[in-house]
Amino acid sequence: MQMMYRFFLAAALVTAPTLAAAHNELAREPRGIDASVTRVDSLFSMWTAATHKTMSGRVLGEDERISIPEALHAVTLGAAYLLGQDDKKGSIEAGKLADFTILDRNPLEITSPDELRDIKVLGTVMGGKPFPMGAGR
């Protein structure tokens, strides 16, 4: 369970240096996920928040959708803020834990929120130690 939370609270979802900078400019607006009724998957949570689509494709609460940068903030610095750990986690900054996830592309450069579901996790780095996807499983 701890591993799942560490992944969810990874310092940032990183594919390019500009991603962390863009993320840090967002205002603090705490958001959460319905982990008890949805799978714990940060990219899936981002897709859900940005599209408000059901698995059948129906849009629910269209006016409540958020942007991709807002969704990224929600699963990184916003989540850390909600837990009172934004001084240690949630963004890549000097003095914070260097935990992050490596993706196959930058979520801020995709053309449609629907593409969030197609982004692949290549690995993670926790405590300075790399964990390629599939290692140790």
C-alpha positions in Angstrom: 0.0 0.0 0.0 2.8 2.4 0.8 4.3 1.9 -2.7 0.9 2.8 -4.2 0.8 6.1 -2.3 4.4 6.9 -3.1 3.6 6.4 -6.8 0.5 8.6 -6.5 2.4 11.2 -4.6 5.5 11.1 -6.9 7.2 14.4 -7.0 6.1 15.0 -10.6 5.2 13.2 -13.7 8.3 14.1 -15.8 9.2 13.8 -19.4 10.8 17.2 -20.0 12.4 19.9 -17.7 9.7 22.4 -18.8 7.0 20.1 -17.3 8.0 20.8 -13.7 8.3 24.5 -14.4 4.8 24.7 -15.9 3.4 22.6 -13.1 4.8 24.9 -10.4 3.1 27.9 -11.9 -0.4 26.5 -11.2 -2.4 27.8 -8.3 -2.9 25.6 -5.3 -6.4 24.1 -5.7 -6.6 20.8 -3.8 -8.4 18.0 -5.7 -8.7 14.3 -4.8 -9.6 11.0 -6.4 -12.3 8.5 -5.6 -9.8 5.7 -4.9 -12.4 3.6 -3.3 -14.5 3.4 -6.5 -11.9 3.9 -9.2 -8.5 2.3 -9.8 -5.5 4.1 -8.3 -3.7 5.3 -11.5 -2.6 8.9 -11.7 -2.9 9.1 -15.5 -6.4 7.6 -15.4 -7.4 10.0 -12.7 -6.1 12.9 -14.9 -8.1 11.6 -17.9 -11.2 11.3 -15.7 -10.9 14.8 -14.4 -10.1 16.3 -17.8 -12.8 14.6 -19.8 -15.5 13.6 -17.3 -16.3 10.7 -19.6 -17.7 7.3 -18.5 -16.1 4.2 -19.9 -18.8 4.1 -22.5 -17.8 7.7 -23.7 -20.7 9.6 -22.2 -19.7 13.0 -20.7 -21.0 13.7 -17.2 -20.7 17.2 -15.8 -19.2 18.8 -18.8 -18.8 22.1 -17.1 -16.8 20.5 -14.3 -14.0 19.3 -16.5 -10.5 20.7 -15.8 -7.5 21.3 -18.0 -4.6 18.9 -18.4 -2.3 21.3 -16.4 -4.9 21.4 -13.6 -5.2 17.6 -13.6 -1.4 17.2 -13.5 -1.4 19.6 -10.5 -4.1 17.6 -8.8 -2.1 14.3 -8.8 1.2 15.9 -7.9 1.5 19.1 -5.8 -2.2 19.2 -5.1 -2.2 15.7 -3.6 0.9 16.5 -1.5 -0.7 19.7 -0.3 -3.9 17.8 0.8 -1.7 15.5 2.9 0.4 18.4 4.3 3.5 17.1 2.6 3.9 19.7 -0.1 7.1 20.8 1.6 8.7 17.4 0.8 6.7 16.1 -2.2 4.6 17.1 -5.2 7.2 19.0 -7.3 10.8 18.8 -8.2 12.6 21.5 -6.2 15.8 21.7 -4.2 15.3 20.1 -0.7 12.4 17.9 -1.7 12.4 14.2 -2.3 13.5 13.3 -5.8 10.7 10.9 -6.5 9.2 11.0 -9.9 7.6 9.0 -12.7 9.1 8.8 -16.2 6.5 8.8 -19.0 6.8 8.1 -22.8 5.5 11.6 -23.6 4.7 14.9 -22.0 1.1 15.2 -20.9 1.2 19.0 -21.4 2.0 18.5 -25.1 -0.8 16.1 -26.1 -3.6 17.5 -28.3 -6.6 15.9 -26.5 -7.3 14.9 -22.9 -8.3 11.5 -24.3 -4.6 10.8 -25.0 -3.9 10.8 -21.3 -5.1 7.1 -21.2 -2.5 6.2 -23.8 0.6 7.6 -22.0 2.9 4.8 -20.9 4.9 4.8 -17.7 8.5 3.9 -18.4 9.6 3.7 -14.8 9.9 5.6 -11.5 12.7 7.0 -9.4 12.2 6.9 -5.6 14.8 7.9 -3.1 17.2 8.4 -6.0 16.9 4.8 -7.1 15.5 4.0 -10.5 12.8 1.4 -11.0 12.2 0.6 -14.7 8.7 -0.6 -15.5 8.4 -4.3 -14.8 11.6 -4.5 -12.7 11.1 -6.7 -9.6 7.7 -8.0 -10.6 
